[in-house]
Amino acid sequence: MPLVAHNDLPTFERLKQEGLIVLPSGRAMHQHIRELHIGLLNMMPDAALAATERQFFRLVGESNPIAQFYVHPFTLPELPRGEKARAHIERYYEPFEKIREEGLDALIITGANVVGPELADQPFWKPLIEVIDWAWENVTSTLCSCLATHAVLQFRYGKKRIPQPKKIWGVFPHRVVDKRHPLVNDVNSRFDVPHSRWNAITREQFEEAGLRVLVESDTAGVHLATSADGLRFVFFQGHPEYDTVSLLKEYKREVLRFQAGEIEQYPPMPDHYLGVRETAILDEYRYRWQRGERELEFPEPLIAPRLDNTWHDTAEAVVANWMGLVYQVTHRERRLPFMEGVDPEDPLGLLRER
């Protein structure tokens, strides 16, 4: 499923340089393959805006080659942005009004940074709910990442996320608990997923809401679940889209915040992510800084090349399965979400199986 470079967004060139197949729009128009249009509501802060683009574009573009993908990034104007990010958005992103008018086959909603415990108090809450409401009625399937999952569970199902005593942060082992769902078809029964969050929706909350839990961890909790019909909404609590270095960069950011006096405690290292050598290097860095060596550079170049990625293949397989399901049940005309003969309340036939 090759991505189509339908504009000059720098992410397309970056992914092309990484070896991903990206078709220019002229070439794509001459191929007799059906296209899919996927929205990406990118709510991440400025520093992670472009990286999040690349991560989700990469997963979509690595899907099986049965379609051409037009990915349409957009964001919410209520999110605070710096000058550079605003310029990027104005040039490359589309307004929600245009996306709503033209329609989508599928939608991805990223996480976001929040201030304070209450999601409903965030400036993006009402416009996000508007997008979710529209997607519920007009988009075949919406994939929600982390905070977006928490927002939908609160808004649609009345299940508020629960603050955790310790940040769920690191790379955790998971297992497939519902092997009948096509989203986990041909996926390893055990695999890793990165997490980075202070809050959680529990398995009990998912089940009380009538949702279907597919993948969970004994340590990190539920990672993958779906709406009762199996497709209309797909929920991630983890971050399978993360790059190999994403958690390292998050740790570096927190260390620098501590050094600047923005947080009181030196941050713990992400769980199950760093090797013995890398842990020792970071311990030595902390010791030397606390001894007064204030000119030290964070040792990212010594650590990044030795990090292992134990989750990307499975993330790619799950997203490929998701794209395949959307392709199967989505109508060619995006304003009509489901093809004739497909039950919108049970598009995969999963409820009939029960």
C-alpha positions as CSV (number, residue, x, y, z in Angstrom):
1,M,0.0,0.0,0.0
2,P,2.2,2.9,-1.2
3,L,1.8,6.4,0.2
4,V,0.9,9.1,-2.3
5,A,2.8,12.3,-2.1
6,H,-0.1,14.6,-3.0
7,N,1.6,17.7,-1.7
8,D,5.2,18.8,-0.7
9,L,5.0,17.9,3.0
10,P,8.6,17.3,4.1
11,T,7.6,14.0,5.8
12,F,7.1,12.4,2.4
13,E,10.7,13.1,1.3
14,R,12.0,12.0,4.7
15,L,10.2,8.7,4.5
16,K,11.3,8.3,0.9
17,Q,14.9,8.7,2.0
18,E,14.3,5.9,4.6
19,G,13.4,3.5,1.8
20,L,9.6,3.7,2.1
21,I,7.7,3.6,-1.2
22,V,6.1,7.0,-1.8
23,L,4.4,7.6,-5.2
24,P,4.3,11.0,-6.8
25,S,0.7,12.0,-7.5
26,G,1.2,11.9,-11.3
27,R,2.3,8.3,-11.2
28,A,-0.4,7.3,-8.8
29,M,-3.2,8.6,-11.1
30,H,-2.1,6.1,-13.8
31,Q,-2.3,3.0,-11.5
32,H,-5.5,1.0,-11.4
33,I,-5.5,0.6,-7.7
34,R,-8.2,1.9,-5.4
35,E,-7.2,4.8,-3.1
36,L,-7.9,5.3,0.6
37,H,-8.0,8.6,2.3
38,I,-6.9,8.6,5.9
39,G,-7.0,11.6,8.2
40,L,-4.3,12.3,10.8
41,L,-5.5,14.5,13.6
42,N,-2.1,15.4,15.1
43,M,-2.5,17.0,18.5
44,M,1.1,16.4,19.7
45,P,3.1,19.4,20.9
46,D,5.4,21.3,18.6
47,A,8.6,19.4,19.4
48,A,6.9,16.1,18.4
49,L,4.7,17.3,15.6
50,A,6.8,16.2,12.6
51,A,8.1,13.1,14.3
52,T,4.5,12.0,15.0
53,E,3.6,12.6,11.3
54,R,6.5,10.3,10.3
55,Q,5.6,7.6,12.7
56,F,2.0,7.2,11.6
57,F,2.7,7.9,7.9
58,R,5.4,5.1,8.1
59,L,3.0,2.6,9.6
60,V,0.3,3.3,7.0
61,G,2.8,3.3,4.2
62,E,4.2,-0.1,5.2
63,S,0.9,-1.8,4.9
64,N,0.3,-4.4,2.3
65,P,0.2,-3.0,-1.3
66,I,-3.5,-3.2,-2.1
67,A,-4.3,0.5,-2.1
68,Q,-2.8,3.9,-2.5
69,F,-2.9,6.0,0.6
70,Y,-3.6,9.7,0.8
71,V,-2.9,10.8,4.4
72,H,-4.4,14.2,5.3
73,P,-2.9,15.7,8.4
74,F,-4.9,18.3,10.4
75,T,-4.9,19.7,13.9
76,L,-7.0,21.8,16.2
77,P,-6.5,25.6,16.3
78,E,-7.2,25.6,20.0
79,L,-3.8,23.9,20.7
80,P,-1.0,26.3,21.6
81,R,1.7,26.5,18.9
82,G,4.9,28.3,18.4
83,E,5.7,30.3,15.3
84,K,7.6,27.5,13.5
85,A,4.9,24.9,14.1
86,R,2.1,27.3,13.0
87,A,4.0,27.9,9.8
88,H,4.3,24.2,9.2
89,I,0.6,23.7,9.9
90,E,-0.5,26.5,7.7
91,R,1.6,25.3,4.7
92,Y,1.0,21.5,4.9
93,Y,-2.0,20.8,7.0
94,E,-5.7,20.9,5.9
95,P,-8.5,22.5,7.8
96,F,-11.0,20.2,9.4
97,E,-13.8,21.9,7.5
98,K,-12.2,20.7,4.2
99,I,-11.7,17.2,5.5
100,R,-15.3,17.0,6.8
101,E,-16.6,18.2,3.4
102,E,-14.5,15.8,1.3
103,G,-14.8,12.8,3.7
104,L,-12.4,10.1,4.9
105,D,-12.1,6.3,4.7
106,A,-10.3,6.2,8.1
107,L,-9.0,8.5,10.8
108,I,-6.1,8.4,13.2
109,I,-6.2,10.7,16.3
110,T,-2.9,11.1,18.2
111,G,-2.3,11.8,21.8
112,A,-1.7,15.3,23.2
113,N,0.0,17.0,26.2
114,V,-2.5,18.1,28.9
115,V,-2.2,20.5,31.8
116,G,-4.1,19.4,34.9
117,P,-6.1,16.2,35.6
118,E,-9.4,16.9,33.9
119,L,-9.7,16.2,30.1
120,A,-12.9,18.2,29.9
121,D,-11.0,21.3,31.0
122,Q,-8.5,21.2,28.2
123,P,-8.8,23.9,25.5
124,F,-9.0,21.2,22.8
125,W,-11.8,19.2,24.5
126,K,-14.8,20.7,22.6
127,P,-13.3,20.7,19.2
128,L,-12.0,17.2,19.7
129,I,-15.5,16.0,20.6
130,E,-16.7,17.7,17.4
131,V,-14.3,15.6,15.4
132,I,-15.1,12.4,17.3
133,D,-18.9,13.0,16.8
134,W,-18.4,13.5,13.1
135,A,-16.1,10.5,12.7
136,W,-18.6,8.3,14.6
137,E,-21.2,8.9,11.9
138,N,-19.1,9.4,8.8
139,V,-15.9,7.5,9.0
140,T,-15.6,3.7,8.6
141,S,-13.0,3.4,11.4
142,T,-11.1,5.7,13.8
143,L,-7.9,4.7,15.5
144,C,-7.3,6.5,18.8
145,S,-3.9,6.7,20.4
146,C,-3.3,7.0,24.1
147,L,-5.0,10.3,25.2
148,A,-7.4,10.1,22.4
149,T,-8.5,6.7,23.7
150,H,-9.0,8.3,27.1
151,A,-11.1,11.1,25.6
152,V,-13.4,8.8,23.7
153,L,-13.9,6.5,26.7
154,Q,-14.9,9.5,28.8
155,F,-17.0,11.3,26.2
156,R,-18.7,8.3,24.6
157,Y,-18.8,5.7,27.4
158,G,-18.6,7.7,30.6
159,K,-15.4,6.0,31.7
160,K,-12.8,8.5,33.1
161,R,-9.1,7.6,33.1
162,I,-7.6,6.7,36.5
163,P,-4.4,8.5,37.6
164,Q,-1.5,6.1,38.4
165,P,0.8,6.3,41.4
166,K,3.8,5.8,39.0
167,K,4.2,6.7,35.4
168,I,3.6,3.7,33.0
169,W,6.8,4.3,31.1
170,G,8.9,1.9,29.1
171,V,8.6,-1.1,26.8
172,F,6.3,-3.8,28.2
173,P,5.5,-7.4,27.2
174,H,1.9,-8.0,26.0
175,R,-0.2,-10.9,24.9
176,V,-3.2,-11.3,22.6
177,V,-6.3,-12.2,24.6
178,D,-8.8,-12.4,21.8
179,K,-7.3,-14.2,18.8
180,R,-10.5,-14.3,16.8
181,H,-10.4,-10.7,15.8
182,P,-8.9,-10.0,12.4
183,L,-6.9,-7.0,13.7
184,V,-4.6,-9.5,15.4
185,N,-4.6,-12.0,12.6
186,D,-1.1,-13.5,12.0
187,V,0.3,-11.3,14.8
188,N,2.7,-12.8,17.4
189,S,0.7,-13.9,20.4
190,R,3.3,-12.2,22.6
191,F,5.0,-8.9,21.7
192,D,6.3,-5.6,23.2
193,V,4.7,-2.2,23.1
194,P,6.0,1.2,24.4
195,H,3.9,3.1,26.9
196,S,4.3,6.6,28.2
197,R,1.4,7.8,30.4
198,W,0.4,8.8,33.9
199,N,-3.3,7.6,33.6
200,A,-5.0,4.4,32.6
201,I,-8.3,3.0,31.5
202,T,-8.6,-0.4,33.1
203,R,-9.7,-3.7,31.6
204,E,-12.8,-3.5,33.8
205,Q,-13.7,-0.1,32.4
206,F,-13.3,-1.3,28.8
207,E,-15.5,-4.3,29.5
208,E,-18.1,-2.3,31.4
209,A,-18.4,0.0,28.4
210,G,-19.1,-3.1,26.2
211,L,-15.8,-2.8,24.4
212,R,-13.7,-5.7,23.1
213,V,-10.2,-6.1,24.6
214,L,-7.7,-7.7,22.2
215,V,-4.2,-7.1,23.7
216,E,-3.1,-6.5,27.3
217,S,-0.1,-6.5,29.6
218,D,0.1,-7.8,33.1
219,T,2.2,-4.7,34.0
220,A,1.0,-1.9,31.6
221,G,-2.7,-3.0,31.3
222,V,-4.8,-2.9,28.2
223,H,-3.1,-1.8,25.0
224,L,-5.5,-2.7,22.1
225,A,-9.3,-2.7,22.2
226,T,-12.2,-2.0,19.8
227,S,-15.8,-0.8,19.8
228,A,-18.4,-3.6,20.1
229,D,-18.7,-3.9,16.3
230,G,-15.0,-4.5,16.1
231,L,-14.1,-1.7,13.7
232,R,-15.8,1.7,14.1
233,F,-13.3,2.7,16.9
234,V,-9.9,1.1,17.6
235,F,-8.2,2.0,20.8
236,F,-4.4,2.1,21.6
237,Q,-3.2,2.9,25.1
238,G,0.4,2.3,24.2
239,H,2.5,3.9,21.5
240,P,3.4,1.2,18.9
241,E,4.1,4.0,16.4
242,Y,7.2,5.1,18.5
243,D,10.6,5.2,16.9
244,T,13.4,3.3,18.5
245,V,14.8,6.5,20.1
246,S,11.4,8.0,21.2
247,L,11.6,7.0,24.8
248,L,15.3,8.0,25.0
249,K,14.3,11.5,23.8
250,E,11.5,11.7,26.3
251,Y,13.9,10.7,29.1
252,K,16.4,13.3,27.9
253,R,13.6,16.0,27.9
254,E,12.7,15.1,31.5
255,V,16.3,15.2,32.6
256,L,16.8,18.6,31.1
257,R,13.5,19.8,32.8
258,F,14.9,18.6,36.2
259,Q,18.2,20.4,35.5
260,A,16.3,23.6,34.7
261,G,14.3,23.3,37.9
262,E,11.0,22.6,36.2
263,I,10.4,19.4,38.1
264,E,11.6,18.4,41.6
265,Q,12.6,14.7,41.2
266,Y,15.2,13.3,38.8
267,P,13.3,11.2,36.4
268,P,13.5,7.4,36.5
269,M,14.7,5.6,33.4
270,P,12.0,3.9,31.2
271,D,11.4,0.3,32.1
272,H,12.7,-2.6,30.0
273,Y,14.2,-0.3,27.4
274,L,17.9,0.2,28.2
275,G,20.7,-2.3,28.4
276,V,23.2,-2.7,31.3
277,R,25.8,-0.6,29.5
278,E,23.3,2.2,28.6
279,T,22.0,2.3,32.2
280,A,25.5,2.6,33.5
281,I,26.3,5.5,31.1
282,L,23.2,7.3,32.3
283,D,23.9,6.6,35.9
284,E,27.4,8.0,35.5
285,Y,26.0,11.1,33.7
286,R,23.6,11.7,36.6
287,Y,26.3,11.2,39.2
288,R,28.7,13.6,37.5
289,W,26.1,16.3,37.0
290,Q,25.0,16.0,40.7
291,R,28.7,16.4,41.6
292,G,28.7,19.7,39.9
293,E,29.9,19.1,36.3
294,R,27.3,21.4,34.8
295,E,28.8,21.5,31.3
296,L,28.1,17.8,30.5
297,E,26.4,16.9,27.3
298,F,23.6,14.4,27.6
299,P,25.1,11.1,26.3
300,E,22.5,10.4,23.6
301,P,25.1,9.6,20.9
302,L,26.5,6.8,23.1
303,I,23.1,5.2,23.7
304,A,20.9,5.6,20.7
305,P,22.9,3.3,18.3
306,R,22.7,0.4,20.9
307,L,18.9,0.5,21.5
308,D,16.7,-2.4,20.3
309,N,13.3,-2.1,18.7
310,T,11.1,-5.0,19.8
311,W,7.7,-3.7,18.7
312,H,7.7,-2.2,15.2
313,D,7.0,-5.4,13.2
314,T,3.9,-6.1,15.3
315,A,2.7,-2.5,15.1
316,E,3.1,-2.7,11.3
317,A,1.1,-5.9,11.2
318,V,-1.7,-4.6,13.3
319,V,-2.0,-1.4,11.2
320,A,-1.8,-3.4,8.0
321,N,-4.7,-5.5,9.3
322,W,-6.6,-2.4,10.1
323,M,-6.0,-0.9,6.7
324,G,-7.1,-4.2,5.1
325,L,-10.3,-4.2,7.0
326,V,-11.1,-0.6,6.2
327,Y,-10.4,-1.4,2.5
328,Q,-12.8,-4.3,2.6
329,V,-15.8,-2.6,4.1
330,T,-15.4,1.1,3.0
331,H,-17.5,2.4,0.1
332,R,-15.7,3.9,-2.9
333,E,-17.6,7.1,-2.2
334,R,-16.3,8.3,1.2
335,R,-19.5,10.0,2.1
336,L,-21.1,6.6,2.3
337,P,-18.9,4.8,4.9
338,F,-19.9,1.2,4.2
339,M,-20.4,-0.8,1.0
340,E,-23.8,-2.2,0.1
341,G,-24.5,-5.4,2.0
342,V,-22.2,-4.6,4.9
343,D,-24.0,-4.1,8.2
344,P,-22.6,-0.9,9.7
345,E,-23.4,-2.2,13.2
346,D,-21.4,-5.4,12.6
347,P,-19.2,-4.8,9.5
348,L,-16.9,-7.8,10.3
349,G,-19.5,-10.2,11.3
350,L,-18.1,-10.5,14.8
351,L,-21.3,-9.9,16.7
352,R,-23.0,-12.7,14.7
353,E,-20.2,-15.0,15.7
354,R,-21.0,-14.4,19.3
